Amino acid sequence: MSDILNHIEENRKETKRLIGMKYEQLQQLIQNAEQLHHEKQALLESKKVRIITGGGGRKPKLSIKEQIILTLVYLRHMTSFQLLGIQFGVSESTANDTFNYWLPLLR
């Protein structure tokens, strides 16, 4: 779990300062975004023609919750993706890809 997510979980009143919304709003947003994410993944999976069964491959470094927090931190602070990558323990390109995946789902 990232330091920012740990801090939010331990200090719920500071959520608004960090990402611009109350903790309860964040939890609701995460629930809705996870549902949209699973629907999108199911749609993409149904369109694939597979030779090898699914389930293999590398697991993501960030949980869905951490990916959403990364996106919200970027929107709130407009920091560089390099700095976001350092904060969340991923590469700059992974931070960029994560942001660009979640932004349309959160709109």
C-alpha positions as CSV (number, residue, x, y, z in Angstrom):
1,M,0.0,0.0,0.0
2,S,1.3,3.5,-0.9
3,D,2.3,6.0,1.7
4,I,-0.5,8.4,0.5
5,L,-3.1,5.7,0.8
6,N,-1.9,4.8,4.3
7,H,-2.0,8.4,5.3
8,I,-5.5,8.8,4.1
9,E,-6.7,5.7,5.9
10,E,-5.0,6.8,9.2
11,N,-6.0,10.5,8.9
12,R,-9.4,10.6,7.2
13,K,-10.0,14.3,7.9
14,E,-7.0,15.2,5.7
15,T,-8.4,13.5,2.7
16,K,-9.9,16.8,1.4
17,R,-6.5,18.5,1.6
18,L,-4.8,15.7,-0.3
19,I,-7.2,14.9,-3.0
20,G,-10.0,17.5,-2.9
21,M,-12.9,15.4,-1.6
22,K,-14.1,14.1,1.7
23,Y,-13.3,10.5,2.8
24,E,-16.9,9.3,2.4
25,Q,-17.0,10.8,-1.1
26,L,-13.7,9.0,-1.9
27,Q,-15.1,5.7,-0.8
28,Q,-18.2,6.1,-3.0
29,L,-16.1,7.2,-5.9
30,I,-13.8,4.1,-5.5
31,Q,-16.8,1.8,-5.4
32,N,-18.3,3.3,-8.6
33,A,-15.0,3.3,-10.4
34,E,-14.3,-0.3,-9.4
35,Q,-17.6,-1.3,-10.8
36,L,-17.0,0.6,-14.1
37,H,-13.5,-1.0,-14.3
38,H,-14.8,-4.5,-13.9
39,E,-17.5,-3.9,-16.5
40,K,-14.9,-2.5,-18.9
41,Q,-12.6,-5.5,-18.3
42,A,-15.4,-7.9,-18.9
43,L,-16.3,-6.2,-22.1
44,L,-12.7,-6.3,-23.3
45,E,-12.4,-9.9,-22.3
46,S,-15.5,-10.9,-24.2
47,K,-14.1,-9.4,-27.4
48,K,-10.8,-11.2,-27.2
49,V,-10.0,-14.3,-29.2
50,R,-7.8,-16.4,-26.9
51,I,-5.5,-19.2,-27.7
52,I,-4.2,-19.4,-24.2
53,T,-6.6,-19.2,-21.2
54,G,-6.7,-15.9,-19.3
55,G,-5.2,-15.3,-15.8
56,G,-1.6,-15.4,-16.7
57,G,0.7,-12.4,-16.9
58,R,2.1,-10.0,-14.4
59,K,-0.1,-8.6,-11.7
60,P,-0.3,-4.8,-11.4
61,K,2.0,-3.1,-8.9
62,L,-0.8,-0.8,-7.7
63,S,-4.2,-1.9,-6.4
64,I,-7.3,-0.4,-8.0
65,K,-7.7,1.8,-5.0
66,E,-4.1,3.1,-5.3
67,Q,-4.5,3.7,-9.1
68,I,-7.6,5.8,-8.4
69,I,-5.8,7.7,-5.6
70,L,-2.8,8.3,-8.1
71,T,-5.3,9.8,-10.6
72,L,-6.9,12.0,-8.0
73,V,-3.5,13.2,-6.6
74,Y,-2.5,14.2,-10.1
75,L,-5.8,16.1,-10.8
76,R,-5.5,17.9,-7.4
77,H,-1.8,18.9,-7.5
78,M,-0.9,18.7,-11.2
79,T,2.5,17.2,-10.3
80,S,4.8,15.5,-12.8
81,F,4.3,11.9,-13.6
82,Q,7.9,11.3,-12.6
83,L,7.1,12.5,-9.1
84,L,3.9,10.5,-9.0
85,G,5.8,7.4,-9.9
86,I,8.3,8.0,-7.1
87,Q,5.4,8.6,-4.6
88,F,3.6,5.4,-5.6
89,G,6.6,3.2,-6.3
90,V,6.1,2.8,-10.1
91,S,7.8,4.1,-13.2
92,E,6.9,7.4,-14.8
93,S,5.3,5.7,-17.8
94,T,3.2,3.5,-15.5
95,A,2.0,6.5,-13.6
96,N,1.1,8.2,-17.0
97,D,-0.7,5.0,-18.2
98,T,-2.6,4.6,-15.0
99,F,-3.8,8.2,-15.1
100,N,-4.8,8.0,-18.8
101,Y,-6.7,4.7,-18.1
102,W,-8.7,6.0,-15.1
103,L,-9.5,9.6,-16.2
104,P,-12.2,8.6,-18.7
105,L,-13.8,6.2,-16.2
106,L,-13.9,8.9,-13.5
107,R,-15.5,11.5,-15.6
